[in-house]
Amino acid sequence: MRFELGAYSFGVAGRDSEGNVVTSAQAVRNVVEQIRVAEEVGLDFFGVGEHHHEQVPVSSPISVINAAAAITSKITLSTAVSVLSTDDPIRLYQQAATAAIVSGDRVEIVAGRGSSTESFPLFGYDLGDYDRLYADKFGLLLAINADERVSWGSPFRPSLKEALVVPRPDKPLKIWLGTGGNPGSTIRAGSAGLPVSYGALNGTPKHWAQLGALYRQSADEAGVNPELLEISVASHGFVGRDGLAAKQRFHQHEIASFALAGRSIPTSWDAVEANYSPGGMVFAGDPVEIAERIIDLHQHLGHRRQFLQMDIGGMPHRDVLASIELLGTEVAPRVRAELNGREGS
């Protein structure tokens, strides 16, 4: 199985680190340009995430995917993630199916709970139903993908009886279960034979290898064909010519990004250096190091796709594009040369 590399974004608005004001409209246009450049430099994948915040304004990933599909021809496009707990799975399916049709079957869905909760009050959902909403809606999304007529009983909506859901793409959508590393979600994905997409912002390759082993063990115990299993990894990252400068600069942007979410990371470089180095999970550095670290993670986890978020914490747009170019032109060839020649990679 061919190893894939790519990028992802939620869009970034507000004042960048150079003092330029980026409107929410410009932030959306910037994501579309990132996707165009990602395809031009040979990347395989671009994910568009969902948030509902003035500084992270891409609230409708499928709309961005449709725009990107019109100006690309090869790159796989996906949500990353759709906050399914507060979305309507029927509408999400219909929108993604339409995008798949017009793009030539290049659209996937990563469906998760979401790492933030601003969509719950926005759409009138009770945060106390966080887990139950996701389980119910994810089940319905899978049922819709499997059959154009669906029957479904739910505590959150009127029952469906042989309801027709159209349009239908030429083949079923690829739907990934998105998780930040929750063991229960890992078991759910493995037991159901679903591809799993990990949001891996910290930890170690060994830690993620343990989750990968749990995923495969759960599938084995459920009698799932191992050929159905796939793992992808979404991580923070930034590629620059000067590896140390790229790391330390990205650290400053991570500080700003986490502060936006009401969280914090250490401001001292010494306190975070291990997570930015081999054995860590922030993939910032020069092209050779980033390629080697992706290969090392693959040796631990056996994932088949990795995609990096670069435009965080006010990173200037031109620098994001430069990082995407290095990922495609210098990191990807090294990774592919090593992994795509291996049997089973």
Residue frames as qw, qx, qy, qz and C-alpha x, y, z in Angstrom:
[[0.000, 0.889, 0.457, 0.000, 0.00, 0.00, 0.00],
 [0.437, 0.518, -0.012, 0.735, 1.51, 3.31, -1.10],
 [0.370, -0.517, -0.411, 0.653, 2.52, 5.68, 1.70],
 [0.153, 0.779, 0.360, 0.490, 0.96, 9.13, 1.38],
 [0.362, -0.280, -0.287, 0.842, 2.02, 12.55, 2.63],
 [0.028, 0.707, 0.453, 0.543, 0.02, 15.73, 2.90],
 [0.090, 0.090, -0.347, 0.929, -1.09, 18.71, 4.94],
 [0.195, -0.662, -0.715, -0.112, -4.19, 19.98, 6.67],
 [0.086, 0.152, -0.154, 0.972, -5.66, 23.24, 7.88],
 [0.044, -0.653, -0.707, 0.267, -8.54, 24.76, 9.81],
 [0.184, 0.787, 0.208, 0.551, -7.79, 28.19, 8.37],
 [0.495, -0.415, -0.334, 0.686, -6.14, 30.94, 10.41],
 [0.083, 0.827, 0.258, 0.493, -7.50, 34.49, 10.71],
 [0.506, -0.820, -0.102, 0.246, -6.49, 37.43, 12.88],
 [0.103, 0.925, -0.361, -0.049, -3.14, 39.16, 13.05],
 [0.932, 0.173, -0.218, 0.230, -0.19, 37.10, 11.86],
 [0.724, -0.478, -0.068, 0.492, 3.25, 37.21, 13.46],
 [0.437, 0.141, 0.195, 0.867, 4.32, 40.01, 11.08],
 [0.063, 0.380, 0.309, -0.869, 1.39, 42.21, 12.08],
 [0.250, -0.020, -0.572, -0.781, -0.73, 41.65, 8.97],
 [0.558, 0.118, 0.505, -0.649, -4.48, 41.29, 9.52],
 [0.123, -0.002, -0.907, -0.403, -5.94, 38.17, 7.90],
 [0.600, -0.035, 0.100, -0.793, -9.74, 38.31, 7.59],
 [0.666, 0.025, 0.715, -0.213, -11.86, 35.17, 7.87],
 [0.745, 0.624, 0.082, -0.222, -12.54, 35.48, 4.13],
 [0.332, 0.752, -0.569, -0.022, -8.83, 35.64, 3.34],
 [0.423, -0.386, 0.798, -0.185, -8.17, 32.71, 5.68],
 [0.808, 0.283, 0.478, -0.194, -10.52, 30.55, 3.61],
 [0.630, 0.753, -0.173, -0.080, -8.88, 31.66, 0.37],
 [0.052, -0.709, 0.700, -0.062, -5.48, 30.86, 1.88],
 [0.668, -0.124, 0.720, -0.143, -6.55, 27.27, 2.54],
 [0.795, 0.553, 0.220, -0.116, -7.65, 26.87, -1.08],
 [0.375, 0.824, -0.425, 0.016, -4.25, 28.16, -2.20],
 [0.396, -0.510, 0.755, -0.116, -2.49, 25.74, 0.14],
 [0.805, 0.172, 0.555, -0.117, -4.35, 22.88, -1.51],
 [0.658, 0.749, -0.058, -0.059, -3.43, 24.11, -5.00],
 [0.106, 0.779, -0.612, 0.083, 0.26, 24.32, -4.06],
 [0.623, -0.302, 0.702, -0.167, 0.13, 20.93, -2.29],
 [0.858, 0.377, 0.348, -0.040, -0.97, 19.27, -5.52],
 [0.478, 0.844, -0.243, 0.019, 1.56, 21.20, -7.61],
 [0.040, -0.700, 0.697, -0.152, 4.47, 19.97, -5.45],
 [0.554, 0.179, -0.801, -0.139, 3.29, 16.36, -5.57],
 [0.264, -0.141, 0.752, -0.587, 1.62, 15.80, -2.21],
 [0.163, -0.182, -0.939, -0.241, -1.04, 13.10, -2.01],
 [0.316, -0.617, -0.719, 0.054, -3.54, 14.47, 0.47],
 [0.009, 0.268, -0.209, 0.940, -5.04, 17.62, 1.97],
 [0.276, -0.525, -0.791, 0.151, -7.43, 17.67, 4.91],
 [0.113, -0.474, -0.047, -0.872, -9.74, 20.56, 5.77],
 [0.245, -0.243, -0.806, 0.482, -10.73, 20.72, 9.42],
 [0.258, -0.699, -0.479, -0.465, -13.78, 22.24, 11.10],
 [0.283, -0.273, -0.512, 0.763, -13.88, 24.97, 13.73],
 [0.054, -0.806, -0.498, -0.315, -16.33, 27.74, 14.58],
 [0.472, -0.661, -0.140, 0.565, -14.02, 30.41, 15.97],
 [0.273, 0.947, 0.015, -0.171, -13.21, 33.86, 14.61],
 [0.068, -0.773, 0.593, 0.215, -9.50, 33.01, 14.41],
 [0.227, -0.125, 0.941, 0.215, -10.01, 29.45, 13.12],
 [0.462, 0.327, 0.158, -0.809, -12.87, 30.15, 10.73],
 [0.372, 0.133, -0.773, -0.497, -13.23, 27.19, 8.35],
 [0.517, -0.005, 0.606, -0.605, -16.62, 26.00, 9.57],
 [0.833, 0.387, 0.189, -0.347, -17.70, 24.27, 6.33],
 [0.425, -0.435, 0.698, 0.378, -14.91, 21.94, 5.17],
 [0.584, 0.359, 0.698, 0.207, -16.90, 20.46, 2.29],
 [0.314, 0.927, 0.156, -0.132, -17.42, 23.92, 0.79],
 [0.134, -0.799, 0.509, 0.291, -13.66, 24.44, 0.74],
 [0.550, -0.105, 0.795, 0.231, -13.16, 20.95, -0.66],
 [0.563, 0.661, 0.496, 0.023, -15.56, 21.71, -3.52],
 [0.178, 0.954, -0.158, -0.183, -13.64, 24.88, -4.35],
 [0.312, -0.608, 0.690, 0.240, -10.36, 22.99, -4.25],
 [0.673, 0.177, 0.711, 0.105, -11.71, 20.14, -6.36],
 [0.519, 0.819, 0.228, -0.086, -12.39, 22.62, -9.16],
 [0.208, 0.904, -0.371, -0.032, -8.72, 23.66, -9.36],
 [0.297, -0.487, 0.821, 0.023, -7.04, 20.29, -8.76],
 [0.765, 0.254, -0.398, -0.437, -7.15, 16.92, -10.47],
 [0.663, 0.191, -0.712, 0.130, -5.18, 14.36, -8.45],
 [0.058, 0.279, -0.685, 0.671, -4.86, 15.16, -4.77],
 [0.399, -0.468, -0.788, -0.010, -7.16, 13.38, -2.28],
 [0.161, -0.421, 0.135, -0.882, -9.35, 15.83, -0.37],
 [0.502, -0.376, -0.772, 0.099, -10.91, 15.12, 3.00],
 [0.424, -0.811, -0.001, -0.404, -12.48, 16.63, 6.05],
 [0.686, 0.117, -0.533, 0.481, -10.02, 16.57, 8.94],
 [0.060, 0.249, 0.967, -0.005, -12.17, 16.33, 10.96],
 [0.375, -0.467, -0.398, -0.695, -15.90, 16.77, 10.59],
 [0.163, -0.133, 0.676, -0.706, -17.32, 17.48, 14.06],
 [0.336, -0.219, -0.820, -0.409, -19.97, 14.82, 13.66],
 [0.161, -0.379, -0.771, 0.486, -21.52, 15.21, 17.13],
 [0.145, 0.601, 0.302, -0.725, -23.04, 18.55, 16.11],
 [0.219, 0.279, -0.558, -0.750, -23.54, 17.90, 12.40],
 [0.821, 0.214, 0.248, -0.468, -26.33, 16.13, 10.56],
 [0.491, -0.257, 0.773, 0.308, -24.90, 12.90, 9.15],
 [0.588, 0.573, 0.566, 0.080, -27.36, 12.91, 6.27],
 [0.267, 0.959, -0.017, -0.092, -26.34, 16.39, 5.15],
 [0.311, -0.694, 0.593, 0.264, -22.66, 15.61, 5.68],
 [0.615, 0.060, 0.748, 0.242, -22.99, 12.50, 3.54],
 [0.513, 0.755, 0.406, 0.032, -24.92, 14.32, 0.80],
 [0.079, 0.959, -0.214, -0.166, -22.41, 17.16, 0.64],
 [0.384, -0.540, 0.704, 0.255, -19.40, 14.84, 0.65],
 [0.649, 0.274, 0.695, 0.143, -21.02, 12.53, -1.91],
 [0.430, 0.883, 0.180, -0.049, -21.66, 15.48, -4.21],
 [0.083, -0.866, 0.455, 0.192, -18.04, 16.62, -3.82],
 [0.578, -0.228, 0.757, 0.204, -16.86, 13.08, -4.56],
 [0.643, 0.561, 0.518, 0.065, -18.90, 12.97, -7.74],
 [0.342, 0.940, -0.007, -0.010, -17.66, 16.29, -9.12],
 [0.208, -0.806, 0.542, 0.115, -14.04, 15.63, -8.09],
 [0.705, 0.379, -0.585, -0.128, -13.79, 12.16, -9.63],
 [0.897, -0.349, -0.270, 0.000, -13.96, 10.19, -6.35],
 [0.499, 0.387, -0.424, 0.649, -11.21, 12.12, -4.58],
 [0.326, -0.563, 0.204, -0.732, -13.15, 12.96, -1.41],
 [0.541, -0.171, -0.788, 0.238, -13.07, 11.25, 1.99],
 [0.456, -0.746, -0.049, -0.483, -14.49, 11.97, 5.44],
 [0.404, 0.063, -0.725, 0.554, -12.66, 11.90, 8.76],
 [0.494, -0.626, -0.292, -0.528, -15.46, 11.96, 11.33],
 [0.456, -0.011, -0.667, 0.589, -14.68, 12.67, 14.95],
 [0.301, -0.739, -0.545, 0.257, -16.00, 14.29, 18.10],
 [0.203, 0.838, -0.003, 0.506, -13.80, 17.35, 17.62],
 [0.583, -0.031, -0.463, 0.667, -11.15, 18.72, 19.95],
 [0.043, -0.010, 0.253, -0.966, -13.17, 21.84, 20.83],
 [0.043, 0.472, 0.861, -0.183, -16.76, 22.32, 21.87],
 [0.104, 0.295, 0.045, -0.949, -17.79, 25.70, 20.44],
 [0.307, -0.078, -0.668, -0.674, -20.18, 24.03, 18.00],
 [0.191, -0.362, -0.892, 0.193, -22.37, 22.58, 20.78],
 [0.070, 0.593, 0.443, -0.669, -24.02, 25.84, 21.91],
 [0.118, 0.322, -0.397, -0.851, -23.91, 27.20, 18.36],
 [0.398, -0.037, -0.740, -0.541, -26.13, 24.40, 17.07],
 [0.646, -0.342, 0.077, -0.678, -28.15, 23.85, 20.24],
 [0.816, -0.018, -0.578, 0.019, -26.64, 20.58, 21.48],
 [0.660, -0.713, 0.154, -0.179, -26.08, 19.54, 25.07],
 [0.251, 0.658, -0.696, 0.142, -22.42, 18.94, 25.86],
 [0.572, -0.288, 0.680, -0.357, -23.58, 16.25, 28.28],
 [0.890, 0.305, 0.280, -0.188, -24.55, 14.16, 25.22],
 [0.073, 0.761, -0.561, -0.317, -21.02, 14.41, 23.79],
 [0.199, -0.272, 0.929, 0.154, -20.33, 10.67, 23.52],
 [0.495, 0.382, 0.754, -0.202, -23.89, 9.48, 22.83],
 [0.454, 0.777, 0.022, -0.435, -24.35, 11.97, 20.01],
 [0.121, 0.632, -0.687, -0.339, -21.17, 10.88, 18.32],
 [0.310, -0.067, 0.948, 0.020, -21.89, 7.15, 18.59],
 [0.514, 0.549, 0.590, -0.294, -25.42, 7.57, 17.23],
 [0.412, 0.819, -0.090, -0.389, -24.47, 9.89, 14.37],
 [0.026, -0.545, 0.785, 0.292, -21.42, 7.90, 13.37],
 [0.425, 0.130, 0.895, -0.039, -23.54, 4.77, 13.15],
 [0.509, 0.708, 0.380, -0.308, -26.07, 6.57, 10.96],
 [0.209, 0.784, -0.417, -0.410, -23.33, 7.96, 8.70],
 [0.180, -0.300, 0.913, 0.209, -21.96, 4.45, 8.13],
 [0.477, 0.384, 0.773, -0.167, -25.45, 3.10, 7.45],
 [0.434, 0.802, 0.077, -0.403, -26.09, 5.81, 4.86],
 [0.077, 0.667, -0.649, -0.358, -22.78, 5.10, 3.17],
 [0.313, -0.105, 0.942, 0.065, -23.64, 1.41, 2.95],
 [0.195, 0.466, 0.845, 0.177, -27.11, 1.72, 1.41],
 [0.013, -0.256, -0.239, -0.937, -29.10, 4.41, -0.36],
 [0.575, -0.538, -0.301, -0.538, -32.17, 3.55, 1.73],
 [0.278, 0.203, -0.722, 0.600, -31.68, 3.70, 5.46],
 [0.612, -0.635, -0.374, -0.287, -33.77, 2.83, 8.51],
 [0.409, 0.222, -0.527, 0.711, -32.54, 4.25, 11.80],
 [0.502, -0.763, -0.392, -0.112, -33.88, 4.68, 15.29],
 [0.427, 0.302, -0.319, 0.790, -32.27, 7.44, 17.35],
 [0.321, -0.651, -0.547, 0.418, -32.84, 9.18, 20.70],
 [0.212, -0.455, 0.023, 0.865, -31.88, 12.47, 19.05],
 [0.269, 0.232, -0.392, -0.849, -34.10, 12.57, 15.95],
 [0.813, 0.179, 0.194, -0.519, -37.30, 11.06, 14.52],
 [0.676, -0.105, 0.708, 0.175, -36.84, 7.52, 13.24],
 [0.334, 0.489, -0.513, -0.622, -36.05, 6.89, 9.59],
 [0.735, 0.143, 0.647, -0.143, -37.81, 4.14, 7.66],
 [0.657, 0.331, 0.539, 0.409, -36.35, 3.19, 4.29],
 [0.084, 0.915, 0.032, -0.392, -35.41, 6.84, 3.75],
 [0.762, 0.492, 0.161, 0.389, -33.75, 7.56, 0.41],
 [0.327, -0.810, 0.169, 0.456, -30.45, 9.43, 0.62],
 [0.706, 0.474, 0.286, 0.442, -29.04, 10.77, -2.64],
 [0.733, 0.525, -0.384, -0.202, -26.89, 11.47, -4.58],
 [0.903, -0.293, 0.286, 0.131, -24.72, 8.37, -4.56],
 [0.055, 0.746, -0.578, -0.326, -21.12, 8.54, -5.75],
 [0.717, 0.361, -0.542, -0.247, -19.78, 5.82, -8.04],
 [0.657, -0.026, -0.704, 0.269, -18.34, 4.01, -5.02],
 [0.544, -0.759, -0.351, 0.072, -18.93, 4.31, -1.27],
 [0.019, 0.897, -0.277, 0.343, -17.16, 7.15, 0.48],
 [0.659, 0.060, -0.582, 0.474, -14.09, 6.32, 2.50],
 [0.436, -0.791, -0.028, -0.429, -14.96, 7.21, 6.09],
 [0.503, 0.227, -0.635, 0.540, -12.25, 7.33, 8.75],
 [0.569, -0.744, -0.349, 0.034, -12.90, 7.32, 12.47],
 [0.303, 0.649, -0.277, 0.641, -11.03, 10.34, 13.79],
 [0.714, -0.659, -0.228, 0.059, -9.66, 10.32, 17.34],
 [0.008, 0.881, -0.398, 0.257, -7.01, 12.03, 19.40],
 [0.335, 0.366, -0.835, 0.237, -5.88, 8.64, 20.68],
 [0.653, -0.271, 0.353, -0.613, -8.79, 7.52, 22.82],
 [0.125, -0.199, 0.971, 0.038, -8.43, 3.74, 23.46],
 [0.502, 0.381, 0.678, -0.379, -12.20, 3.24, 23.29],
 [0.534, 0.710, -0.079, -0.453, -12.35, 4.87, 19.86],
 [0.115, 0.537, -0.804, -0.230, -9.37, 2.79, 18.79],
 [0.310, 0.043, 0.940, -0.136, -11.18, -0.42, 19.81],
 [0.548, 0.570, 0.397, -0.466, -14.37, 0.76, 18.10],
 [0.426, 0.695, -0.392, -0.426, -12.53, 1.36, 14.83],
 [0.018, 0.380, -0.918, -0.114, -10.64, -1.93, 14.94],
 [0.402, 0.173, 0.852, -0.288, -13.68, -4.00, 15.86],
 [0.563, 0.651, 0.313, -0.403, -15.68, -2.48, 13.01],
 [0.696, 0.174, 0.471, 0.514, -12.88, -2.77, 10.47],
 [0.215, 0.958, 0.185, 0.045, -12.78, 1.00, 9.94],
 [0.578, 0.392, -0.173, 0.695, -9.74, 3.06, 9.03],
 [0.459, -0.790, -0.286, 0.289, -8.60, 5.18, 11.96],
 [0.386, 0.672, -0.063, 0.629, -7.08, 8.65, 11.82],
 [0.606, -0.533, -0.355, 0.473, -5.08, 9.76, 14.86],
 [0.069, 0.926, -0.064, 0.365, -4.57, 13.38, 15.82],
 [0.851, -0.257, -0.189, 0.418, -1.09, 12.95, 17.29],
 [0.103, 0.923, -0.093, 0.360, 0.27, 16.20, 18.71],
 [0.225, -0.707, 0.603, -0.294, 2.41, 14.74, 21.48],
 [0.949, -0.152, 0.254, -0.105, 3.60, 11.47, 22.95],
 [0.218, -0.556, 0.734, 0.324, 6.18, 9.20, 21.36],
 [0.555, 0.269, -0.646, -0.449, 6.27, 6.76, 18.45],
 [0.180, 0.028, -0.958, 0.221, 6.26, 3.96, 21.04],
 [0.318, 0.255, 0.563, -0.719, 3.05, 5.29, 22.60],
 [0.604, 0.390, -0.139, -0.681, 1.29, 5.48, 19.23],
 [0.387, 0.249, -0.868, -0.188, 2.59, 2.01, 18.35],
 [0.095, 0.099, 0.888, -0.439, 0.76, 0.69, 21.42],
 [0.511, 0.404, 0.284, -0.703, -2.48, 2.21, 20.16],
 [0.525, 0.420, -0.553, -0.492, -1.84, 0.76, 16.72],
 [0.178, 0.119, -0.973, 0.083, -1.37, -2.66, 18.32],
 [0.308, 0.262, 0.684, -0.607, -4.64, -2.23, 20.22],
 [0.546, 0.451, -0.129, -0.694, -6.38, -1.32, 16.95],
 [0.489, 0.324, -0.755, -0.294, -5.10, -4.44, 15.21],
 [0.012, 0.011, -0.942, 0.334, -5.77, -6.67, 18.22],
 [0.451, 0.312, 0.445, -0.708, -9.38, -5.44, 18.40],
 [0.607, 0.419, -0.361, -0.570, -9.84, -6.20, 14.73],
 [0.319, 0.248, -0.914, -0.038, -8.35, -9.66, 15.12],
 [0.155, 0.107, 0.845, -0.501, -10.62, -10.48, 18.07],
 [0.537, 0.429, 0.269, -0.675, -13.65, -9.34, 16.04],
 [0.679, 0.221, 0.668, 0.210, -12.65, -11.49, 13.06],
 [0.341, 0.877, 0.004, -0.339, -12.01, -8.46, 10.83],
 [0.826, 0.410, 0.105, 0.372, -10.02, -8.93, 7.65],
 [0.505, -0.576, 0.044, 0.641, -6.66, -7.22, 8.37],
 [0.390, 0.244, 0.448, 0.767, -6.61, -5.88, 4.82],
 [0.082, -0.833, -0.455, -0.304, -9.38, -3.47, 5.85],
 [0.513, -0.743, -0.172, 0.394, -7.20, -1.81, 8.47],
 [0.473, 0.563, 0.025, 0.678, -5.54, 1.53, 7.79],
 [0.438, -0.705, -0.265, 0.490, -3.99, 4.15, 10.04],
 [0.369, 0.681, 0.063, 0.630, -3.34, 7.79, 9.25],
 [0.511, -0.483, -0.326, 0.632, -1.67, 10.38, 11.44],
 [0.124, 0.874, 0.156, 0.444, -2.38, 14.11, 11.63],
 [0.654, -0.436, -0.213, 0.580, 0.35, 16.04, 13.41],
 [0.010, 0.975, -0.048, -0.217, 1.74, 19.53, 13.79],
 [0.774, -0.075, 0.309, 0.548, 4.78, 20.23, 11.65],
 [0.229, 0.950, -0.071, -0.200, 6.82, 22.77, 9.75],
 [0.855, 0.094, 0.218, 0.460, 9.67, 22.27, 7.29],
 [0.086, 0.978, -0.142, -0.123, 12.49, 24.77, 6.88],
 [0.677, 0.574, -0.384, 0.254, 16.03, 24.82, 5.50],
 [0.096, 0.461, -0.652, 0.594, 17.48, 25.54, 8.93],
 [0.562, -0.304, -0.766, -0.072, 16.19, 22.75, 11.14],
 [0.339, -0.324, -0.588, 0.658, 16.74, 24.35, 14.55],
 [0.114, 0.090, -0.002, -0.989, 15.34, 27.69, 13.42],
 [0.479, -0.207, -0.601, -0.606, 12.26, 25.92, 12.02],
 [0.511, -0.353, -0.758, 0.199, 11.70, 24.10, 15.32],
 [0.239, -0.313, -0.438, 0.808, 12.09, 27.15, 17.53],
 [0.221, 0.004, -0.207, -0.953, 9.96, 29.31, 15.31],
 [0.520, -0.279, -0.681, -0.435, 7.20, 26.73, 15.14],
 [0.400, -0.321, -0.716, 0.474, 7.31, 26.42, 18.93],
 [0.022, 0.188, 0.210, -0.959, 6.41, 30.10, 19.23],
 [0.451, -0.051, -0.417, -0.788, 3.47, 29.59, 16.91],
 [0.523, -0.271, -0.808, -0.024, 2.36, 26.53, 18.87],
 [0.182, -0.248, -0.562, 0.768, 2.33, 28.63, 22.04],
 [0.273, 0.133, -0.048, -0.952, -0.01, 31.10, 20.32],
 [0.518, -0.087, -0.674, -0.520, -2.18, 28.36, 18.87],
 [0.444, -0.288, -0.815, 0.236, -2.68, 26.54, 22.16],
 [0.036, -0.217, -0.396, 0.891, -3.40, 29.83, 23.94],
 [0.387, -0.017, -0.347, -0.854, -6.21, 30.45, 21.45],
 [0.635, -0.221, -0.690, -0.269, -7.79, 27.16, 22.55],
 [0.582, -0.679, 0.125, -0.431, -7.44, 28.08, 26.23],
 [0.959, -0.197, -0.031, 0.203, -4.57, 25.65, 26.71],
 [0.049, -0.913, 0.403, 0.040, -0.90, 26.13, 27.31],
 [0.931, 0.127, -0.160, 0.304, 2.42, 24.52, 26.54],
 [0.603, -0.572, 0.013, 0.556, 5.77, 25.39, 28.13],
 [0.321, 0.945, -0.037, -0.058, 7.30, 28.58, 26.76],
 [0.330, -0.703, 0.592, 0.215, 10.84, 27.42, 27.46],
 [0.658, 0.494, -0.501, -0.267, 12.48, 25.71, 24.49],
 [0.077, 0.373, -0.896, 0.227, 14.36, 23.37, 26.81],
 [0.512, 0.033, 0.664, -0.544, 11.04, 22.09, 28.20],
 [0.777, 0.438, 0.227, -0.391, 9.63, 21.12, 24.79],
 [0.177, 0.646, -0.651, -0.357, 12.72, 20.28, 22.76],
 [0.325, -0.113, 0.939, 0.013, 12.20, 16.51, 23.14],
 [0.555, 0.517, 0.593, -0.270, 8.78, 16.70, 21.46],
 [0.445, 0.830, -0.131, -0.309, 10.38, 18.52, 18.50],
 [0.013, -0.622, 0.769, 0.146, 13.19, 16.01, 18.18],
 [0.569, 0.114, -0.785, -0.217, 13.51, 12.36, 17.11],
 [0.266, -0.202, -0.870, 0.363, 11.25, 10.42, 19.46],
 [0.178, 0.363, 0.396, -0.824, 8.76, 13.30, 19.71],
 [0.357, 0.521, 0.769, 0.102, 5.60, 14.05, 17.74],
 [0.225, 0.890, 0.067, -0.390, 5.99, 17.63, 16.48],
 [0.781, 0.217, 0.383, 0.443, 7.46, 17.24, 13.00],
 [0.154, 0.985, -0.061, -0.054, 9.34, 20.53, 12.69],
 [0.604, -0.500, 0.453, 0.424, 12.83, 20.70, 11.26],
 [0.155, 0.551, -0.561, -0.598, 14.79, 20.37, 8.02],
 [0.786, 0.250, -0.286, -0.488, 13.66, 18.06, 5.18],
 [0.510, 0.280, -0.808, 0.088, 16.10, 15.24, 5.93],
 [0.086, -0.093, 0.787, -0.604, 15.17, 15.04, 9.62],
 [0.630, 0.134, 0.228, -0.730, 11.43, 15.20, 8.93],
 [0.746, 0.272, -0.511, -0.330, 11.69, 12.39, 6.37],
 [0.362, 0.222, -0.858, 0.288, 13.68, 10.24, 8.79],
 [0.253, -0.024, 0.654, -0.713, 11.20, 10.83, 11.61],
 [0.740, 0.179, -0.044, -0.646, 8.17, 9.98, 9.44],
 [0.675, 0.269, -0.681, -0.096, 9.92, 6.77, 8.39],
 [0.130, 0.176, -0.831, 0.512, 10.70, 5.98, 12.03],
 [0.519, 0.041, 0.404, -0.752, 7.07, 6.52, 13.05],
 [0.784, 0.234, -0.338, -0.465, 5.98, 4.21, 10.26],
 [0.476, 0.259, -0.825, 0.159, 8.34, 1.54, 11.55],
 [0.115, -0.032, 0.746, -0.655, 6.62, 1.78, 14.95],
 [0.482, 0.284, 0.404, -0.724, 3.00, 2.31, 13.91],
 [0.327, 0.179, 0.858, 0.354, 2.66, 0.98, 10.37],
 [0.329, 0.693, 0.323, -0.554, 0.57, 3.97, 9.27],
 [0.572, 0.332, 0.571, 0.486, -0.03, 4.58, 5.58],
 [0.178, 0.767, 0.248, 0.564, -0.62, 8.36, 5.58],
 [0.421, -0.511, -0.332, 0.672, 0.73, 11.34, 7.49],
 [0.193, 0.728, 0.300, 0.586, -0.35, 14.93, 7.11],
 [0.438, -0.201, -0.339, 0.808, 0.94, 18.05, 8.84],
 [0.035, -0.932, -0.353, -0.073, -0.73, 21.24, 10.07],
 [0.585, 0.104, -0.041, 0.804, 1.63, 24.14, 9.47],
 [0.003, 0.538, 0.165, 0.827, -0.51, 27.29, 9.54],
 [0.536, -0.631, -0.543, 0.138, -0.92, 27.70, 13.28],
 [0.475, -0.669, -0.217, 0.529, -0.64, 30.64, 15.66],
 [0.143, 0.937, -0.018, -0.319, -0.32, 33.38, 13.04],
 [0.602, -0.178, 0.552, 0.549, 2.25, 31.72, 10.79],
 [0.266, 0.586, -0.213, -0.735, 2.51, 33.97, 7.70],
 [0.848, 0.390, 0.239, -0.267, 0.85, 32.48, 4.65],
 [0.554, 0.707, -0.434, -0.061, 3.92, 32.66, 2.39],
 [0.107, -0.520, 0.821, -0.208, 5.91, 30.67, 4.96],
 [0.742, 0.069, 0.578, -0.331, 3.19, 28.02, 5.10],
 [0.790, 0.583, -0.038, -0.186, 3.37, 27.69, 1.31],
 [0.274, 0.705, -0.650, 0.072, 7.16, 27.42, 1.45],
 [0.421, -0.312, 0.803, -0.285, 6.89, 24.64, 4.04],
 [0.827, 0.312, 0.362, -0.296, 4.32, 22.79, 1.92],
 [0.621, 0.701, -0.334, -0.109, 6.70, 23.05, -1.04],
 [0.020, 0.578, -0.798, 0.168, 9.57, 21.54, 0.93],
 [0.654, -0.064, 0.669, -0.347, 7.31, 18.76, 2.19],
 [0.828, 0.469, 0.199, -0.235, 6.35, 17.86, -1.37],
 [0.600, 0.734, -0.319, 0.021, 9.64, 18.34, -3.17],
 [0.225, 0.597, -0.707, 0.305, 12.20, 17.20, -0.59],
 [0.472, -0.254, 0.712, -0.455, 10.54, 15.25, 2.24],
 [0.856, 0.223, 0.207, -0.418, 8.09, 13.19, 0.18],
 [0.718, 0.514, -0.463, -0.082, 10.67, 11.76, -2.29],
 [0.075, 0.463, -0.814, 0.344, 12.84, 10.56, 0.60],
 [0.585, -0.072, 0.611, -0.529, 9.92, 8.95, 2.40],
 [0.851, 0.362, 0.002, -0.380, 8.57, 7.31, -0.74],
 [0.512, 0.563, -0.649, 0.014, 11.97, 5.95, -1.73],
 [0.067, -0.322, 0.854, -0.403, 12.26, 4.25, 1.63],
 [0.496, 0.080, 0.674, -0.541, 8.69, 3.09, 2.29],
 [0.738, 0.413, 0.021, -0.532, 7.03, 2.52, -1.05],
 [0.507, 0.458, -0.716, -0.142, 9.59, -0.06, -2.01],
 [0.174, -0.203, 0.886, -0.380, 8.80, -2.17, 1.04],
 [0.364, -0.259, -0.836, -0.319, 6.35, -4.99, 0.76],
 [0.362, -0.597, -0.699, 0.154, 3.20, -4.11, 2.71],
 [0.213, -0.291, -0.202, 0.911, 4.00, -0.41, 3.11]]
